[in-house]
Amino acid sequence: MTGHEPPLRTEPRQQRARATVGKLKSAALELIREAGVAKFTTNHVADRAGVNISTLYRYFPDKSHLLHALMQDFETHRVTFFIGHLPTLERRESWPTWVAEVVEGLAQIRRQEVGGVAIRRVISAFPELHALDQQSSLRTATELASTLRTVAPELDEQMAGVMASVVIANLTHLLDMAFEDDDRGDPLILAETVRVLSGYTP
């Protein structure tokens, strides 16, 4: 499976089916939070959700497809927040404030998303998750580059793209570092993330 393949074997169209998929995802996230990604299995998920294993396989043919669906939900939330916050970056002088708000907002998503931190911790072990992460980073960098050219019109397209890619790469890496051993996020690393990126004024 690659990052481009659909996570669901069968798309749930009826409300009851969508509710079942929701139960399976919730059960998987609970198990990941309790025992980590490496120790959870499709059988455990089905048991926790209170459904037959054949029902799980109707939507998720294996563990990696289920992880992909969970990661997709997490990334959608993350990207939606980031892009939705771009309009508040109205001028060059607002960059430090904007950076602080984005770092706190993304950190808050990780705190609130049950199992989201655990999933990000194992991205490198699952190529399909890594591909999904790269897609999200590319999309956010592209949108940020466009905003940077509005805030700083003297930037050409190439330079804006480079700056945006550097910001997104460092933001993602430093957030991963902050949550590597602390589910609430290491406050010192989060503060340093704001300090470092705030200094990268467009």
N, C-alpha and C positions, 0 to 999 in steps of 0.2 A: 504494500500500500504506500502511496506517496501522499504528500500534503495536499494534492489536488483532488483526491478521491472523496466521494461523499461518505460521511461517517455512519450514515444509517443504511442498512440493507433494505428496509421497507420504510417509506415515509408514513408516519402516523397521520391519517386524515380525519379520523373521527375523534371526538372529544375523549372517549374512553381510551383510545390508543395513545393519544397525546399524554393523558394522565399516567398511563403505564410507563411510557418513556421517561416522564418526569420522575416517577418513583424510582426507576432504575438508576437514573443519574444521581438523584439524591442519595440513594443507598451507596452508590459507588463513591461519592464524595465523602460520606461519613466514614466509610471503611478506609479510604486513603488518609483521611485526617487521623484516624485511630492507629493504623498500622503501617502507613506508607504505601506507595505505589507498588513496590516490589512484592509485597505480601498479599495483595488483594487479587482474587480470582473471580471469574464470571460466576462460578457456583456460589461463592460467598455473596456476591452482589444479588443474585437471584433470591437466595435465602433471606437476605436482609430486606429486600423489597417485597417479599412475600409472594413471589410469582414463580411459575415453573421455568426451569432453565431453557426449555424450548421456546418460551415466550421471549426471553432475553435474546436468544439467537435469531429470532425473527427480525429484530432490529439491529443487533450488534453481533456480527459473525464471530468476533473474537475480542480479546482484551484490548488490543491496539485500537480497534474501531471505537470502542467505548471511551478510551482515553482521548482519542481524537475529538470526539463529540464534546467531552468535558473541556478540553483545551479550546475548542472553537467557541464555546460559550464564554469562557474567561477572556479570550482575546477580543471577542466582539464587544464585551463590556469595556475593556481597556481602551480599545481604539475609538469607540463611541465617545467615551469621556474625553479623550485627548483631542479629537477633532472638534468636539462640541465646545471645547474651551479655547480654541484658536481665535475666535472673534474677539476675545477679551484682550488679545495682544494688539493694541491699537497703535502704539508708537514705540520707538526704540527705548524710550525711558521707562516703559512699563515692563521691560524684559525681566528684571530681577523679581518683581512681584509675581509675574506670570509663572516664572520657573518655580518659585516657592509653592504656588497654588497647585501646579501640575504635579510636583513631587508628592505633596501631601495627598492630593486626590488619588493618585495612582497607588500610593501606599495604603490608603484607606480601602481601596478596592481589594487589595491583597488581604487585608485584615478581615474583611467582610465575606469574601468568597470562600466558603468552606472547601478545603482541599485545593484551592488555587495555588497556594504557596507550595504544597507538596508536588503538584504537577509540574510547576516551573523548575523545581529542583532536579527533575529527572529528564528534562528536555533532551539533553545530549545523548541519553540512552535510547531514545526513540526517534529515528530519523523523520517520521511523519510529523511529530510534534515540533521538531526543529524547523522543518519546512514551513509549518504553519506560523511559527514565531517569526521567521524571516519575512513571510508575506505581510504580517502585521507591521513589522518594522518598516518595510518598504512603503506601505500605504501611509503610515504616519509621517515618515520622512518626506514623502512627496507633498503631502498637505502642508507640512511645516515650511517646506521650501517656498511654496507659493505665498504663504503668509509673510515670510521673511522678505520677499521681493516687494511686498506692499509696504511693509514697515521701513525697509531700507531700499529705496528704488535704485540706488547706485549699484546694488549687487546684480551681477549678471546671472543668468540661469544656472550656469555650471557652478559658480561659487556658492550660490544659495543652496544648491543641491548637496554640495560637499558639506557645508555647515550644518544643514539639517540632518544629514546622515551621521555626522559626528555627534551631534546632540542626542539623537535617538539611540545610537549605539552605546554611548556612555550612560545615558539615563537608564536604559534597560539593564546594563551590566551592573551599575551601582545599586539599583533596586534589588536585583537578584542577590548581590552581596549582602545588602542590609537584612534580607530575609533568609539568608542561608541557614543561620542557626537560631533565629529569633522570629517566631510567628507574628510578633507585633512590629518587627522591624527595628534594627539597631538604631537608636536615636542619633548616635554620633555619626554613623555612616550616612543617615538621611540628611543630617545637617550639613555634612561635608558635600553631599551631592548637590544641595542647593547652592552652597558657596562656590563650588567649582563651575557649575553650569551658569550661575548668575554672572560670573566673570567673562563668559563667552558671549558678550554683547554683540548683536549684529550691527 
